[in-house]
Amino acid sequence: MEDNHLEKSMRILSDLVAHCHWLGAEEFQMYMTHDEEENISSVTVSCPMPHPGDEVLGELRRKLQSHRQREVEQNYWELSGESEMSGELSLVGMMIDDAKVGYKEGVLYIHVWRKD
């Protein structure tokens, strides 16, 4: 098991919150969990905000659901937080195994997880 799953989850959380703020959110609910048995970390961010539009939601899903690239993942950890906002979520997408994005009743939901 990786010793730094908490650090990686916190960096992912930071990038997700920063992106939501960039979209206009000002309040956030955040959750991080790590299942020791399954060795899976998950991060969830929800934030009330006006509907960002279907195009924005689609782009958010596309960036987060890019394929994880374990062979070059260390390089992405070093780049995380140093790139332009539009590219950060693509980097997050390369560091996670899956993501779900939703918008319901004025709240944007983003849930991502990775097997460490």
C-alpha positions as CSV (number, residue, x, y, z in Angstrom):
1,M,0.0,0.0,0.0
2,E,1.2,3.5,-0.8
3,D,2.0,5.6,2.3
4,N,1.0,8.8,0.7
5,H,-2.6,8.1,-0.3
6,L,-3.8,10.9,2.0
7,E,-1.4,13.5,0.4
8,K,-2.6,12.5,-3.1
9,S,-6.2,12.7,-2.1
10,M,-5.6,16.1,-0.6
11,R,-4.0,17.3,-3.8
12,I,-7.0,16.0,-5.9
13,L,-9.4,17.6,-3.4
14,S,-7.5,20.9,-3.8
15,D,-7.7,20.8,-7.6
16,L,-11.4,20.0,-7.5
17,V,-12.2,22.8,-5.1
18,A,-10.1,25.3,-7.1
19,H,-11.9,24.3,-10.3
20,C,-15.4,24.6,-8.7
21,H,-14.4,28.1,-7.3
22,W,-13.3,29.0,-10.8
23,L,-16.8,28.0,-12.0
24,G,-18.3,30.4,-9.5
25,A,-18.9,28.3,-6.4
26,E,-18.2,30.0,-3.0
27,E,-19.4,27.2,-0.6
28,F,-18.1,23.7,-0.5
29,Q,-18.7,20.4,1.2
30,M,-15.8,18.0,0.9
31,Y,-15.3,14.4,1.9
32,M,-12.3,12.1,1.7
33,T,-12.2,8.5,2.5
34,H,-9.8,5.6,2.3
35,D,-10.9,2.0,2.4
36,E,-7.9,0.1,3.9
37,E,-9.3,-3.3,2.9
38,E,-9.8,-2.4,-0.8
39,N,-7.1,0.2,-0.8
40,I,-9.3,2.7,-2.5
41,S,-9.3,6.4,-1.9
42,S,-12.3,8.6,-2.8
43,V,-12.8,12.3,-2.8
44,T,-16.2,14.1,-3.1
45,V,-16.9,17.8,-3.5
46,S,-20.3,19.3,-3.6
47,C,-21.1,23.0,-4.0
48,P,-24.2,25.0,-4.5
49,M,-24.0,27.2,-7.6
50,P,-26.0,28.3,-10.6
51,H,-26.3,25.7,-13.3
52,P,-22.9,25.8,-15.2
53,G,-24.5,24.6,-18.4
54,D,-24.5,21.2,-20.1
55,E,-21.4,22.0,-22.2
56,V,-19.4,22.8,-19.0
57,L,-20.6,19.7,-17.3
58,G,-19.7,17.6,-20.3
59,E,-16.2,19.1,-20.5
60,L,-15.8,18.4,-16.7
61,R,-16.8,14.8,-17.2
62,R,-14.6,14.4,-20.2
63,K,-11.5,15.7,-18.4
64,L,-12.1,13.7,-15.2
65,Q,-12.8,10.5,-17.1
66,S,-9.6,10.4,-19.1
67,H,-7.7,7.2,-18.7
68,R,-5.4,6.8,-15.7
69,Q,-1.8,6.6,-16.8
70,R,0.1,4.9,-14.0
71,E,3.4,4.7,-16.0
72,V,3.8,8.5,-16.0
73,E,1.7,9.3,-12.9
74,Q,4.6,10.6,-10.9
75,N,5.2,13.4,-13.5
76,Y,1.5,14.4,-13.2
77,W,1.8,14.6,-9.4
78,E,4.7,17.1,-9.8
79,L,2.6,19.1,-12.3
80,S,-0.6,19.2,-10.3
81,G,-1.3,22.6,-9.0
82,E,1.3,24.3,-11.3
83,S,-0.7,24.3,-14.6
84,E,-3.4,26.5,-16.0
85,M,-6.9,25.9,-14.5
86,S,-8.2,24.5,-17.8
87,G,-5.6,21.7,-17.8
88,E,-5.6,20.8,-14.1
89,L,-8.6,18.5,-14.3
90,S,-7.1,16.7,-17.2
91,L,-4.2,16.0,-14.9
92,V,-6.5,14.9,-12.1
93,G,-8.3,12.6,-14.6
94,M,-4.9,10.9,-15.3
95,M,-4.4,10.3,-11.6
96,I,-7.8,8.7,-10.8
97,D,-9.6,5.5,-11.9
98,D,-13.1,6.9,-12.3
99,A,-15.3,10.0,-11.7
100,K,-18.9,10.9,-11.5
101,V,-20.2,14.4,-12.1
102,G,-23.7,15.5,-11.5
103,Y,-25.9,18.6,-11.0
104,K,-29.1,18.4,-9.1
105,E,-31.3,21.0,-7.4
106,G,-28.7,23.8,-7.6
107,V,-25.7,21.7,-6.4
108,L,-22.7,20.5,-8.4
109,Y,-21.4,17.1,-7.3
110,I,-18.0,15.6,-8.2
111,H,-16.9,12.2,-6.9
112,V,-13.6,10.6,-7.9
113,W,-11.8,7.5,-6.7
114,R,-8.5,5.8,-7.2
115,K,-7.1,2.4,-6.2
116,D,-3.8,3.1,-4.5
